[in-house]
Each structure stands twice: as structure tokens, then as C-alpha cells.
């Protein structure tokens, strides 16, 4: 299928989904509640002061926009203070976020520890997604490991760090080709029977793996990279997710910052920043892909929103079962992208955007060779 045919097909899917959303395609009625409802600084229990649309991920109810907690451990460079990141997580909750994403390998362990401490005062009011699948417990954090005994060790460690007796959404971080999916699903099903896991999901899994997993233990959500400039999931797994009633959790929905306009053709990245060796962030590729940034900025002005907000609005408008998890370490950026929760594109606007998008020639893959080797095909 060529690029134009692909986009015509996906625009059709978007129109059907939008029609089913019954009123979700226009700007939501009413303004966000005032910031005066936030807890006072220093309060032991932050109060959720703003409501946000809820979405269902295979029966798990979460805020339409979640918070990815990987950048807080220096994934894109920099070092961040624990107290500041805990304050940021609590700020997100105050503004309506009820879905927080982490993993044992983030740090490793640091992200889970910070999330656990941050959400402790309101643990029962939010949902935590975390992941197993790398050999963290064995001191091999870059090696895939989904052996049954490892899964159990990983889950016990996550429960301890998260200061909880259950994980709301447990993902297999990457499909392990050395362990049958049926075995993985079987162990997770046992953990669910024990009450330690409430829902489970897969990350970067193929449609075939999703079906194999779902046949043993119903999958609630699949996580994958997805953004305006990386739309592969639309053809690879969306039909399967829709058929089986599985939710979708996109990570890097802002294109690792590219779609926000803070990165341009002159941006350079050093080792220690995840983007330094990614094909999409090489100088020639950045220069080549700038027309997409200009298109996003044009539509952002048209809708009266920021570029970051538009990138999320576009995504939220496509399917009612998508709940993105943008990450940040900056309170101003957090406040900005959460503003996307109140706006949607009409079906006609989505079709018009896709028509303009189809005219842009994009360059560059999303992953380096090693990362790509661990993605299920």
C-alpha cells in the first residue's frame, strides 16, 4: 500500500471512530476548573482539582492523558531531584491525571520508587502501569527476560518499590522470543488470580503476539511508540486492537519533543540523551522533516492551541480507546500539554489534516538497530 492509499484508508477509520464518539469531536463544554482547588504547597495529600475525560483501556478506566515517568530519571540527559519529580507527579494528579506509567528498568528502579512515594497519599484514586521483561533482577538490564520465575521476582520488586499491594496494569515490556507467549500470559493470569495484578498488557508487540496473549488471558492495553510522524501502529495493530476491544497507550506522542517546535534543524544531541543515535534526530533528517513541524504549527494556530497540545489533540481525536502518556520533567510543559484534554478535531478536520500530511515526505526510522532488534515483528 502506498502512502496516499494508506492515509485515505486511515482517514476513513478516523471518520468512523469519530462518529461513534458522539459529541467528543468538538471542543468540550465548559472551562477547566480553577487552579484554586489545588492542594496548598506542603500538604500531605494533594487534592485532585480538575476533572479530565476518562477512557477505557480494555475495562481499565484512566485519564485521557497520562504521565510517562521515564524522562525523570535522565533519559534525555540531565539530572533531576527526587523532590522536584515527586512534586511534578502530584501536580499532574491535581490537574486531573489518574494514569502514571513507569517500569522496573527505568533507572533502573528509580522511577518506580519515585512514583510510589509520589502517589502514596492518593494511591486508590489513580492507576499505575509498570513493566517487566528485561533482566534487571539478574543484573542484565538490556537483555530480554520473560521467564516465569523472573516475572514473579520482577513483580514482587515493583510492588515493593511502588508501595502497593497491586499493579493496575502490568505490561510485558518487550516480547521475549525465547519464552512462549502462552507461558508469559499464564504466569500473569496467576498473578491476577492472586490479586497482585488487575490488568495486563504488552509493549511493542505484533498483532500475532497480541492474539496469542489474549487467547490465554484477556489483554487490556498495548503500548507502542506512536505520533503524527510515526504512524506504523495504525496499519500493524489497530485493526487487531479494535477487533479485540484492547486499548492503546502511545508513548512519545510528542515525537520526543520534535513536534512541539522546540527542536529544529540546528538541534544537536550528545551521548546521554536518548535521541543522540536515533535516525529521526540526525541533522539531515531533522532538516528534511521540518515541513511537518510547520504543518503542526499551522494547525495549532488555527485551533488556538500550542503545538504540543495539537499533537495530542490529533491523537485523542482518532480513536476513543487511545490514552497517550507524554513525559516531561518541566511543570510548565506539563501544564501546557494537559490543555489538550479539552479539544478535539472534527472528522472533516482530521481528513483535511491527513490530506496535507500526505504531501509531506518524511525521512528516518524511529529506532537504532539494537532497539529495533528487540521489537516484536
Secondary structure by P-SEA (a helix, b strand, c coil): ccaaaaaaaaaaaaaaaaaaccccccccccccccccccccccccccccccccbbbbccccccccccccccccccccbbbbbaaaaaaaaaaaaaacccccccccccccaaaaaaaaaaaccccccbbbbbbccccccccccccccccaaaaaaaaaaaaaaaccccccbbbcccccccccaaaaaaaaaaaaaaccccccccccccaaaaaaaaaccccccccccccccccccccccaaaaaaabbbbbbccccccccccccccccccccccccccccccccaaaaaaaaaaaaaaaaaaaaacccaaaaaaaaaaaccccbbbbbbbccaaaaaaaaccccccccaaaaaaaaaaaaabbbbbbcccaaaaaaccc
